[in-house]
Amino acid sequence: MVRKLLATATLATMGLLGVQVGPASAVGTTRHECRARAHENYRTRVNNGQDRATARRHLRADLQRCNRRFG
Protein backbone atom coordinates (compact mmCIF):
# COMPACT_ATOMS: atom_id res chain seq x y z
CA MET A 1 0.00 0.00 0.00
CA VAL A 2 2.68 2.48 1.05
CA ARG A 3 4.96 1.34 -1.77
CA LYS A 4 2.15 1.73 -4.29
CA LEU A 5 1.40 5.22 -2.95
CA LEU A 6 5.06 6.15 -3.15
CA ALA A 7 5.30 4.89 -6.72
CA THR A 8 2.20 6.89 -7.67
CA ALA A 9 3.56 10.02 -6.01
CA THR A 10 6.91 9.57 -7.74
CA LEU A 11 5.27 9.13 -11.13
CA ALA A 12 3.05 12.16 -10.56
CA THR A 13 6.09 14.24 -9.61
CA MET A 14 7.96 13.02 -12.66
CA GLY A 15 4.97 13.97 -14.79
CA LEU A 16 5.00 17.48 -13.36
CA LEU A 17 8.68 17.80 -14.12
CA GLY A 18 8.04 16.83 -17.72
CA VAL A 19 9.94 13.57 -17.60
CA GLN A 20 8.52 11.06 -20.03
CA VAL A 21 7.08 8.15 -18.14
CA GLY A 22 7.42 5.20 -20.45
CA PRO A 23 9.44 2.18 -21.41
CA ALA A 24 13.21 2.32 -21.18
CA SER A 25 14.93 3.44 -24.29
CA ALA A 26 18.39 4.60 -25.15
CA VAL A 27 17.14 8.17 -25.34
CA GLY A 28 17.07 10.04 -22.06
CA THR A 29 18.67 13.40 -21.69
CA THR A 30 20.07 13.23 -18.18
CA ARG A 31 21.52 10.73 -15.74
CA HIS A 32 18.58 11.52 -13.45
CA GLU A 33 16.03 10.59 -16.12
CA CYS A 34 17.96 7.45 -17.00
CA ARG A 35 17.99 6.29 -13.37
CA ALA A 36 14.36 7.29 -12.81
CA ARG A 37 13.33 5.24 -15.84
CA ALA A 38 15.34 2.25 -14.61
CA HIS A 39 13.53 2.35 -11.26
CA GLU A 40 10.19 2.77 -12.95
CA ASN A 41 10.92 -0.31 -15.06
CA TYR A 42 11.70 -2.22 -11.86
CA ARG A 43 8.31 -1.26 -10.40
CA THR A 44 6.59 -2.21 -13.65
CA ARG A 45 8.30 -5.62 -13.70
CA VAL A 46 7.27 -6.35 -10.11
CA ASN A 47 3.72 -5.14 -10.76
CA ASN A 48 3.56 -7.40 -13.81
CA GLY A 49 4.38 -10.39 -11.65
CA GLN A 50 8.10 -10.83 -12.15
CA ASP A 51 9.82 -11.92 -8.96
CA ARG A 52 11.76 -9.21 -7.14
CA ALA A 53 15.16 -10.89 -7.43
CA THR A 54 14.98 -11.04 -11.22
CA ALA A 55 13.57 -7.52 -11.45
CA ARG A 56 16.40 -6.31 -9.21
CA ARG A 57 18.99 -7.92 -11.52
CA HIS A 58 17.47 -6.04 -14.44
CA LEU A 59 17.46 -2.83 -12.38
CA ARG A 60 21.16 -3.21 -11.61
CA ALA A 61 21.94 -3.81 -15.27
CA ASP A 62 19.91 -0.72 -16.25
CA LEU A 63 21.68 1.42 -13.64
CA GLN A 64 25.08 0.18 -14.85
CA ARG A 65 24.04 1.16 -18.37
CA CYS A 66 23.22 4.67 -17.08
CA ASN A 67 26.58 4.86 -15.33
CA ARG A 68 28.47 3.80 -18.46
CA ARG A 69 26.51 6.26 -20.54
CA PHE A 70 26.95 9.26 -18.28
CA GLY A 71 30.40 8.46 -17.00
PyMOL Python script that loads the backbone (N, CA, C, O; Angstrom):
from pymol import cmd

cmd.read_pdbstr("""\
ATOM      1  N   MET A   1       0.840  -1.204   0.000  1.00  0.00           N
ATOM      2  CA  MET A   1       0.000   0.000   0.000  1.00  0.00           C
ATOM      3  C   MET A   1       0.876   1.256   0.000  1.00  0.00           C
ATOM      4  O   MET A   1       0.729   2.134  -0.850  1.00  0.00           O
ATOM      5  N   VAL A   2       1.790   1.321   0.971  1.00  0.00           N
ATOM      6  CA  VAL A   2       2.680   2.481   1.050  1.00  0.00           C
ATOM      7  C   VAL A   2       3.565   2.543  -0.191  1.00  0.00           C
ATOM      8  O   VAL A   2       3.777   3.613  -0.762  1.00  0.00           O
ATOM      9  N   ARG A   3       4.081   1.379  -0.604  1.00  0.00           N
ATOM     10  CA  ARG A   3       4.961   1.344  -1.771  1.00  0.00           C
ATOM     11  C   ARG A   3       4.211   1.817  -3.013  1.00  0.00           C
ATOM     12  O   ARG A   3       4.735   2.582  -3.822  1.00  0.00           O
ATOM     13  N   LYS A   4       2.964   1.342  -3.146  1.00  0.00           N
ATOM     14  CA  LYS A   4       2.147   1.729  -4.294  1.00  0.00           C
ATOM     15  C   LYS A   4       1.919   3.247  -4.284  1.00  0.00           C
ATOM     16  O   LYS A   4       2.008   3.907  -5.319  1.00  0.00           O
ATOM     17  N   LEU A   5       1.624   3.780  -3.100  1.00  0.00           N
ATOM     18  CA  LEU A   5       1.401   5.216  -2.955  1.00  0.00           C
ATOM     19  C   LEU A   5       2.656   5.994  -3.339  1.00  0.00           C
ATOM     20  O   LEU A   5       2.594   7.002  -4.042  1.00  0.00           O
ATOM     21  N   LEU A   6       3.794   5.499  -2.858  1.00  0.00           N
ATOM     22  CA  LEU A   6       5.062   6.151  -3.147  1.00  0.00           C
ATOM     23  C   LEU A   6       5.329   6.149  -4.651  1.00  0.00           C
ATOM     24  O   LEU A   6       5.741   7.158  -5.223  1.00  0.00           O
ATOM     25  N   ALA A   7       5.088   4.998  -5.279  1.00  0.00           N
ATOM     26  CA  ALA A   7       5.298   4.892  -6.722  1.00  0.00           C
ATOM     27  C   ALA A   7       4.402   5.885  -7.453  1.00  0.00           C
ATOM     28  O   ALA A   7       4.841   6.559  -8.385  1.00  0.00           O
ATOM     29  N   THR A   8       3.147   5.972  -7.026  1.00  0.00           N
ATOM     30  CA  THR A   8       2.204   6.885  -7.667  1.00  0.00           C
ATOM     31  C   THR A   8       2.668   8.328  -7.492  1.00  0.00           C
ATOM     32  O   THR A   8       2.644   9.115  -8.438  1.00  0.00           O
ATOM     33  N   ALA A   9       3.088   8.665  -6.279  1.00  0.00           N
ATOM     34  CA  ALA A   9       3.563  10.025  -6.014  1.00  0.00           C
ATOM     35  C   ALA A   9       4.793  10.342  -6.855  1.00  0.00           C
ATOM     36  O   ALA A   9       4.923  11.439  -7.399  1.00  0.00           O
ATOM     37  N   THR A  10       5.689   9.369  -6.953  1.00  0.00           N
ATOM     38  CA  THR A  10       6.908   9.570  -7.736  1.00  0.00           C
ATOM     39  C   THR A  10       6.560   9.803  -9.198  1.00  0.00           C
ATOM     40  O   THR A  10       7.101  10.709  -9.832  1.00  0.00           O
ATOM     41  N   LEU A  11       5.659   8.986  -9.734  1.00  0.00           N
ATOM     42  CA  LEU A  11       5.273   9.126 -11.134  1.00  0.00           C
ATOM     43  C   LEU A  11       4.587  10.463 -11.365  1.00  0.00           C
ATOM     44  O   LEU A  11       4.820  11.113 -12.384  1.00  0.00           O
ATOM     45  N   ALA A  12       3.743  10.877 -10.424  1.00  0.00           N
ATOM     46  CA  ALA A  12       3.051  12.158 -10.559  1.00  0.00           C
ATOM     47  C   ALA A  12       4.069  13.296 -10.572  1.00  0.00           C
ATOM     48  O   ALA A  12       3.971  14.224 -11.375  1.00  0.00           O
ATOM     49  N   THR A  13       5.043  13.211  -9.673  1.00  0.00           N
ATOM     50  CA  THR A  13       6.086  14.238  -9.612  1.00  0.00           C
ATOM     51  C   THR A  13       6.871  14.261 -10.914  1.00  0.00           C
ATOM     52  O   THR A  13       7.166  15.329 -11.451  1.00  0.00           O
ATOM     53  N   MET A  14       7.208  13.081 -11.417  1.00  0.00           N
ATOM     54  CA  MET A  14       7.958  13.017 -12.664  1.00  0.00           C
ATOM     55  C   MET A  14       7.146  13.635 -13.789  1.00  0.00           C
ATOM     56  O   MET A  14       7.691  14.321 -14.654  1.00  0.00           O
ATOM     57  N   GLY A  15       5.840  13.392 -13.777  1.00  0.00           N
ATOM     58  CA  GLY A  15       4.967  13.969 -14.793  1.00  0.00           C
ATOM     59  C   GLY A  15       5.007  15.489 -14.735  1.00  0.00           C
ATOM     60  O   GLY A  15       5.068  16.157 -15.767  1.00  0.00           O
ATOM     61  N   LEU A  16       4.973  16.025 -13.534  1.00  0.00           N
ATOM     62  CA  LEU A  16       5.002  17.480 -13.363  1.00  0.00           C
ATOM     63  C   LEU A  16       6.313  18.070 -13.863  1.00  0.00           C
ATOM     64  O   LEU A  16       6.351  19.183 -14.388  1.00  0.00           O
ATOM     65  N   LEU A  17       7.384  17.306 -13.693  1.00  0.00           N
ATOM     66  CA  LEU A  17       8.683  17.803 -14.119  1.00  0.00           C
ATOM     67  C   LEU A  17       8.901  17.621 -15.619  1.00  0.00           C
ATOM     68  O   LEU A  17       9.924  18.035 -16.164  1.00  0.00           O
ATOM     69  N   GLY A  18       7.932  17.001 -16.273  1.00  0.00           N
ATOM     70  CA  GLY A  18       8.036  16.835 -17.717  1.00  0.00           C
ATOM     71  C   GLY A  18       8.913  15.676 -18.140  1.00  0.00           C
ATOM     72  O   GLY A  18       9.374  15.632 -19.281  1.00  0.00           O
ATOM     73  N   VAL A  19       9.149  14.744 -17.244  1.00  0.00           N
ATOM     74  CA  VAL A  19       9.938  13.568 -17.598  1.00  0.00           C
ATOM     75  C   VAL A  19       8.992  12.575 -18.259  1.00  0.00           C
ATOM     76  O   VAL A  19       7.904  12.311 -17.748  1.00  0.00           O
ATOM     77  N   GLN A  20       9.405  12.030 -19.389  1.00  0.00           N
ATOM     78  CA  GLN A  20       8.524  11.061 -20.027  1.00  0.00           C
ATOM     79  C   GLN A  20       8.466   9.809 -19.178  1.00  0.00           C
ATOM     80  O   GLN A  20       9.494   9.248 -18.798  1.00  0.00           O
ATOM     81  N   VAL A  21       7.252   9.380 -18.888  1.00  0.00           N
ATOM     82  CA  VAL A  21       7.076   8.150 -18.137  1.00  0.00           C
ATOM     83  C   VAL A  21       6.743   7.098 -19.183  1.00  0.00           C
ATOM     84  O   VAL A  21       5.663   7.120 -19.773  1.00  0.00           O
ATOM     85  N   GLY A  22       7.659   6.194 -19.407  1.00  0.00           N
ATOM     86  CA  GLY A  22       7.416   5.197 -20.445  1.00  0.00           C
ATOM     87  C   GLY A  22       8.478   4.129 -20.397  1.00  0.00           C
ATOM     88  O   GLY A  22       9.281   4.079 -19.465  1.00  0.00           O
ATOM     89  N   PRO A  23       8.485   3.284 -21.391  1.00  0.00           N
ATOM     90  CA  PRO A  23       9.443   2.179 -21.410  1.00  0.00           C
ATOM     91  C   PRO A  23      10.869   2.702 -21.539  1.00  0.00           C
ATOM     92  O   PRO A  23      11.096   3.809 -22.028  1.00  0.00           O
ATOM     93  N   ALA A  24      11.812   1.902 -21.099  1.00  0.00           N
ATOM     94  CA  ALA A  24      13.206   2.321 -21.181  1.00  0.00           C
ATOM     95  C   ALA A  24      13.617   2.382 -22.636  1.00  0.00           C
ATOM     96  O   ALA A  24      13.230   1.538 -23.444  1.00  0.00           O
ATOM     97  N   SER A  25      14.386   3.368 -22.949  1.00  0.00           N
ATOM     98  CA  SER A  25      14.931   3.436 -24.293  1.00  0.00           C
ATOM     99  C   SER A  25      16.298   4.076 -24.152  1.00  0.00           C
ATOM    100  O   SER A  25      16.653   4.583 -23.088  1.00  0.00           O
ATOM    101  N   ALA A  26      17.048   4.049 -25.216  1.00  0.00           N
ATOM    102  CA  ALA A  26      18.392   4.599 -25.153  1.00  0.00           C
ATOM    103  C   ALA A  26      18.338   6.118 -25.018  1.00  0.00           C
ATOM    104  O   ALA A  26      19.304   6.737 -24.573  1.00  0.00           O
ATOM    105  N   VAL A  27      17.212   6.718 -25.402  1.00  0.00           N
ATOM    106  CA  VAL A  27      17.141   8.170 -25.343  1.00  0.00           C
ATOM    107  C   VAL A  27      16.602   8.656 -24.016  1.00  0.00           C
ATOM    108  O   VAL A  27      15.451   8.403 -23.662  1.00  0.00           O
ATOM    109  N   GLY A  28      17.461   9.366 -23.281  1.00  0.00           N
ATOM    110  CA  GLY A  28      17.072  10.042 -22.056  1.00  0.00           C
ATOM    111  C   GLY A  28      18.092  11.144 -22.001  1.00  0.00           C
ATOM    112  O   GLY A  28      19.244  10.935 -22.382  1.00  0.00           O
ATOM    113  N   THR A  29      17.707  12.308 -21.540  1.00  0.00           N
ATOM    114  CA  THR A  29      18.667  13.398 -21.688  1.00  0.00           C
ATOM    115  C   THR A  29      19.616  13.503 -20.509  1.00  0.00           C
ATOM    116  O   THR A  29      20.738  13.986 -20.665  1.00  0.00           O
ATOM    117  N   THR A  30      19.191  13.062 -19.335  1.00  0.00           N
ATOM    118  CA  THR A  30      20.073  13.229 -18.183  1.00  0.00           C
ATOM    119  C   THR A  30      20.249  11.921 -17.432  1.00  0.00           C
ATOM    120  O   THR A  30      19.479  10.976 -17.601  1.00  0.00           O
ATOM    121  N   ARG A  31      21.277  11.889 -16.600  1.00  0.00           N
ATOM    122  CA  ARG A  31      21.517  10.734 -15.739  1.00  0.00           C
ATOM    123  C   ARG A  31      20.303  10.520 -14.840  1.00  0.00           C
ATOM    124  O   ARG A  31      19.892   9.386 -14.593  1.00  0.00           O
ATOM    125  N   HIS A  32      19.736  11.621 -14.355  1.00  0.00           N
ATOM    126  CA  HIS A  32      18.580  11.520 -13.454  1.00  0.00           C
ATOM    127  C   HIS A  32      17.409  10.824 -14.145  1.00  0.00           C
ATOM    128  O   HIS A  32      16.771   9.948 -13.561  1.00  0.00           O
ATOM    129  N   GLU A  33      17.129  11.212 -15.379  1.00  0.00           N
ATOM    130  CA  GLU A  33      16.027  10.587 -16.116  1.00  0.00           C
ATOM    131  C   GLU A  33      16.315   9.118 -16.381  1.00  0.00           C
ATOM    132  O   GLU A  33      15.427   8.271 -16.284  1.00  0.00           O
ATOM    133  N   CYS A  34      17.565   8.828 -16.717  1.00  0.00           N
ATOM    134  CA  CYS A  34      17.959   7.445 -16.998  1.00  0.00           C
ATOM    135  C   CYS A  34      17.711   6.571 -15.771  1.00  0.00           C
ATOM    136  O   CYS A  34      17.126   5.492 -15.870  1.00  0.00           O
ATOM    137  N   ARG A  35      18.163   7.052 -14.612  1.00  0.00           N
ATOM    138  CA  ARG A  35      17.994   6.288 -13.374  1.00  0.00           C
ATOM    139  C   ARG A  35      16.524   6.192 -12.970  1.00  0.00           C
ATOM    140  O   ARG A  35      16.069   5.149 -12.500  1.00  0.00           O
ATOM    141  N   ALA A  36      15.787   7.289 -13.156  1.00  0.00           N
ATOM    142  CA  ALA A  36      14.362   7.287 -12.811  1.00  0.00           C
ATOM    143  C   ALA A  36      13.625   6.257 -13.658  1.00  0.00           C
ATOM    144  O   ALA A  36      12.754   5.541 -13.165  1.00  0.00           O
ATOM    145  N   ARG A  37      13.985   6.191 -14.941  1.00  0.00           N
ATOM    146  CA  ARG A  37      13.335   5.244 -15.838  1.00  0.00           C
ATOM    147  C   ARG A  37      13.687   3.814 -15.444  1.00  0.00           C
ATOM    148  O   ARG A  37      12.837   2.926 -15.511  1.00  0.00           O
ATOM    149  N   ALA A  38      14.926   3.587 -15.038  1.00  0.00           N
ATOM    150  CA  ALA A  38      15.342   2.251 -14.610  1.00  0.00           C
ATOM    151  C   ALA A  38      14.514   1.802 -13.405  1.00  0.00           C
ATOM    152  O   ALA A  38      14.066   0.657 -13.348  1.00  0.00           O
ATOM    153  N   HIS A  39      14.314   2.707 -12.443  1.00  0.00           N
ATOM    154  CA  HIS A  39      13.530   2.350 -11.263  1.00  0.00           C
ATOM    155  C   HIS A  39      12.060   2.150 -11.609  1.00  0.00           C
ATOM    156  O   HIS A  39      11.386   1.293 -11.036  1.00  0.00           O
ATOM    157  N   GLU A  40      11.577   2.942 -12.544  1.00  0.00           N
ATOM    158  CA  GLU A  40      10.187   2.767 -12.953  1.00  0.00           C
ATOM    159  C   GLU A  40      10.009   1.396 -13.617  1.00  0.00           C
ATOM    160  O   GLU A  40       9.001   0.720 -13.409  1.00  0.00           O
ATOM    161  N   ASN A  41      10.993   1.003 -14.409  1.00  0.00           N
ATOM    162  CA  ASN A  41      10.917  -0.308 -15.059  1.00  0.00           C
ATOM    163  C   ASN A  41      10.913  -1.423 -14.020  1.00  0.00           C
ATOM    164  O   ASN A  41      10.229  -2.433 -14.183  1.00  0.00           O
ATOM    165  N   TYR A  42      11.685  -1.230 -12.949  1.00  0.00           N
ATOM    166  CA  TYR A  42      11.697  -2.219 -11.862  1.00  0.00           C
ATOM    167  C   TYR A  42      10.290  -2.357 -11.280  1.00  0.00           C
ATOM    168  O   TYR A  42       9.785  -3.468 -11.118  1.00  0.00           O
ATOM    169  N   ARG A  43       9.657  -1.216 -10.965  1.00  0.00           N
ATOM    170  CA  ARG A  43       8.307  -1.258 -10.400  1.00  0.00           C
ATOM    171  C   ARG A  43       7.331  -1.925 -11.361  1.00  0.00           C
ATOM    172  O   ARG A  43       6.477  -2.707 -10.946  1.00  0.00           O
ATOM    173  N   THR A  44       7.463  -1.612 -12.646  1.00  0.00           N
ATOM    174  CA  THR A  44       6.585  -2.214 -13.650  1.00  0.00           C
ATOM    175  C   THR A  44       6.773  -3.724 -13.686  1.00  0.00           C
ATOM    176  O   THR A  44       5.797  -4.474 -13.724  1.00  0.00           O
ATOM    177  N   ARG A  45       8.042  -4.177 -13.674  1.00  0.00           N
ATOM    178  CA  ARG A  45       8.304  -5.620 -13.701  1.00  0.00           C
ATOM    179  C   ARG A  45       7.661  -6.316 -12.515  1.00  0.00           C
ATOM    180  O   ARG A  45       7.018  -7.354 -12.671  1.00  0.00           O
ATOM    181  N   VAL A  46       7.834  -5.739 -11.312  1.00  0.00           N
ATOM    182  CA  VAL A  46       7.272  -6.348 -10.107  1.00  0.00           C
ATOM    183  C   VAL A  46       5.744  -6.346 -10.188  1.00  0.00           C
ATOM    184  O   VAL A  46       5.096  -7.340  -9.859  1.00  0.00           O
ATOM    185  N   ASN A  47       5.179  -5.222 -10.627  1.00  0.00           N
ATOM    186  CA  ASN A  47       3.717  -5.142 -10.761  1.00  0.00           C
ATOM    187  C   ASN A  47       3.188  -6.142 -11.776  1.00  0.00           C
ATOM    188  O   ASN A  47       2.067  -6.634 -11.644  1.00  0.00           O
ATOM    189  N   ASN A  48       3.990  -6.442 -12.786  1.00  0.00           N
ATOM    190  CA  ASN A  48       3.563  -7.396 -13.810  1.00  0.00           C
ATOM    191  C   ASN A  48       3.826  -8.838 -13.400  1.00  0.00           C
ATOM    192  O   ASN A  48       3.638  -9.760 -14.193  1.00  0.00           O
ATOM    193  N   GLY A  49       4.259  -9.029 -12.165  1.00  0.00           N
ATOM    194  CA  GLY A  49       4.380 -10.387 -11.653  1.00  0.00           C
ATOM    195  C   GLY A  49       5.761 -11.003 -11.691  1.00  0.00           C
ATOM    196  O   GLY A  49       5.929 -12.158 -11.299  1.00  0.00           O
ATOM    197  N   GLN A  50       6.753 -10.261 -12.154  1.00  0.00           N
ATOM    198  CA  GLN A  50       8.104 -10.831 -12.146  1.00  0.00           C
ATOM    199  C   GLN A  50       8.603 -10.833 -10.698  1.00  0.00           C
ATOM    200  O   GLN A  50       8.311  -9.918  -9.928  1.00  0.00           O
ATOM    201  N   ASP A  51       9.359 -11.875 -10.343  1.00  0.00           N
ATOM    202  CA  ASP A  51       9.825 -11.920  -8.956  1.00  0.00           C
ATOM    203  C   ASP A  51      10.859 -10.819  -8.718  1.00  0.00           C
ATOM    204  O   ASP A  51      11.567 -10.396  -9.632  1.00  0.00           O
ATOM    205  N   ARG A  52      10.924 -10.376  -7.480  1.00  0.00           N
ATOM    206  CA  ARG A  52      11.759  -9.212  -7.145  1.00  0.00           C
ATOM    207  C   ARG A  52      13.232  -9.425  -7.459  1.00  0.00           C
ATOM    208  O   ARG A  52      13.913  -8.504  -7.908  1.00  0.00           O
ATOM    209  N   ALA A  53      13.728 -10.643  -7.223  1.00  0.00           N
ATOM    210  CA  ALA A  53      15.161 -10.895  -7.435  1.00  0.00           C
ATOM    211  C   ALA A  53      15.535 -10.672  -8.898  1.00  0.00           C
ATOM    212  O   ALA A  53      16.546 -10.039  -9.202  1.00  0.00           O
ATOM    213  N   THR A  54      14.711 -11.199  -9.795  1.00  0.00           N
ATOM    214  CA  THR A  54      14.984 -11.041 -11.225  1.00  0.00           C
ATOM    215  C   THR A  54      14.848  -9.579 -11.626  1.00  0.00           C
ATOM    216  O   THR A  54      15.681  -9.046 -12.360  1.00  0.00           O
ATOM    217  N   ALA A  55      13.791  -8.935 -11.137  1.00  0.00           N
ATOM    218  CA  ALA A  55      13.573  -7.520 -11.451  1.00  0.00           C
ATOM    219  C   ALA A  55      14.755  -6.689 -10.954  1.00  0.00           C
ATOM    220  O   ALA A  55      15.187  -5.748 -11.619  1.00  0.00           O
ATOM    221  N   ARG A  56      15.272  -7.049  -9.777  1.00  0.00           N
ATOM    222  CA  ARG A  56      16.402  -6.309  -9.211  1.00  0.00           C
ATOM    223  C   ARG A  56      17.645  -6.490 -10.074  1.00  0.00           C
ATOM    224  O   ARG A  56      18.420  -5.550 -10.250  1.00  0.00           O
ATOM    225  N   ARG A  57      17.842  -7.707 -10.621  1.00  0.00           N
ATOM    226  CA  ARG A  57      18.988  -7.921 -11.516  1.00  0.00           C
ATOM    227  C   ARG A  57      18.889  -7.014 -12.735  1.00  0.00           C
ATOM    228  O   ARG A  57      19.876  -6.416 -13.163  1.00  0.00           O
ATOM    229  N   HIS A  58      17.673  -6.920 -13.290  1.00  0.00           N
ATOM    230  CA  HIS A  58      17.471  -6.039 -14.440  1.00  0.00           C
ATOM    231  C   HIS A  58      17.726  -4.578 -14.050  1.00  0.00           C
ATOM    232  O   HIS A  58      18.327  -3.818 -14.809  1.00  0.00           O
ATOM    233  N   LEU A  59      17.260  -4.203 -12.861  1.00  0.00           N
ATOM    234  CA  LEU A  59      17.464  -2.830 -12.380  1.00  0.00           C
ATOM    235  C   LEU A  59      18.956  -2.517 -12.306  1.00  0.00           C
ATOM    236  O   LEU A  59      19.404  -1.464 -12.760  1.00  0.00           O
ATOM    237  N   ARG A  60      19.718  -3.446 -11.726  1.00  0.00           N
ATOM    238  CA  ARG A  60      21.164  -3.208 -11.606  1.00  0.00           C
ATOM    239  C   ARG A  60      21.812  -3.067 -12.976  1.00  0.00           C
ATOM    240  O   ARG A  60      22.683  -2.220 -13.173  1.00  0.00           O
ATOM    241  N   ALA A  61      21.387  -3.895 -13.919  1.00  0.00           N
ATOM    242  CA  ALA A  61      21.937  -3.810 -15.272  1.00  0.00           C
ATOM    243  C   ALA A  61      21.583  -2.458 -15.897  1.00  0.00           C
ATOM    244  O   ALA A  61      22.421  -1.829 -16.543  1.00  0.00           O
ATOM    245  N   ASP A  62      20.337  -2.016 -15.702  1.00  0.00           N
ATOM    246  CA  ASP A  62      19.907  -0.724 -16.250  1.00  0.00           C
ATOM    247  C   ASP A  62      20.712   0.420 -15.637  1.00  0.00           C
ATOM    248  O   ASP A  62      21.127   1.342 -16.339  1.00  0.00           O
ATOM    249  N   LEU A  63      20.931   0.353 -14.313  1.00  0.00           N
ATOM    250  CA  LEU A  63      21.682   1.418 -13.643  1.00  0.00           C
ATOM    251  C   LEU A  63      23.139   1.432 -14.117  1.00  0.00           C
ATOM    252  O   LEU A  63      23.734   2.497 -14.278  1.00  0.00           O
ATOM    253  N   GLN A  64      23.705   0.246 -14.339  1.00  0.00           N
ATOM    254  CA  GLN A  64      25.077   0.182 -14.850  1.00  0.00           C
ATOM    255  C   GLN A  64      25.145   0.816 -16.233  1.00  0.00           C
ATOM    256  O   GLN A  64      26.110   1.504 -16.566  1.00  0.00           O
ATOM    257  N   ARG A  65      24.107   0.575 -17.035  1.00  0.00           N
ATOM    258  CA  ARG A  65      24.042   1.160 -18.368  1.00  0.00           C
ATOM    259  C   ARG A  65      24.034   2.688 -18.257  1.00  0.00           C
ATOM    260  O   ARG A  65      24.715   3.377 -19.016  1.00  0.00           O
ATOM    261  N   CYS A  66      23.253   3.211 -17.299  1.00  0.00           N
ATOM    262  CA  CYS A  66      23.218   4.666 -17.080  1.00  0.00           C
ATOM    263  C   CYS A  66      24.605   5.169 -16.688  1.00  0.00           C
ATOM    264  O   CYS A  66      25.068   6.195 -17.187  1.00  0.00           O
ATOM    265  N   ASN A  67      25.260   4.437 -15.791  1.00  0.00           N
ATOM    266  CA  ASN A  67      26.583   4.857 -15.333  1.00  0.00           C
ATOM    267  C   ASN A  67      27.595   4.864 -16.470  1.00  0.00           C
ATOM    268  O   ASN A  67      28.413   5.777 -16.573  1.00  0.00           O
ATOM    269  N   ARG A  68      27.539   3.846 -17.325  1.00  0.00           N
ATOM    270  CA  ARG A  68      28.466   3.797 -18.458  1.00  0.00           C
ATOM    271  C   ARG A  68      28.187   4.957 -19.407  1.00  0.00           C
ATOM    272  O   ARG A  68      29.102   5.575 -19.951  1.00  0.00           O
ATOM    273  N   ARG A  69      26.902   5.235 -19.591  1.00  0.00           N
ATOM    274  CA  ARG A  69      26.509   6.258 -20.544  1.00  0.00           C
ATOM    275  C   ARG A  69      26.884   7.658 -20.080  1.00  0.00           C
ATOM    276  O   ARG A  69      27.316   8.493 -20.875  1.00  0.00           O
ATOM    277  N   PHE A  70      26.713   7.906 -18.772  1.00  0.00           N
ATOM    278  CA  PHE A  70      26.947   9.262 -18.281  1.00  0.00           C
ATOM    279  C   PHE A  70      28.258   9.392 -17.508  1.00  0.00           C
ATOM    280  O   PHE A  70      28.503  10.391 -16.832  1.00  0.00           O
ATOM    281  N   GLY A  71      29.078   8.378 -17.622  1.00  0.00           N
ATOM    282  CA  GLY A  71      30.404   8.461 -17.003  1.00  0.00           C
ATOM    283  C   GLY A  71      30.399   8.354 -15.519  1.00  0.00           C
ATOM    284  O   GLY A  71      31.457   8.411 -14.893  1.00  0.00           O
TER     285      GLY A  71
END
""", "prot")
cmd.dss("prot")
cmd.show_as("cartoon", "prot")
cmd.util.cbc("prot")
cmd.orient("prot")
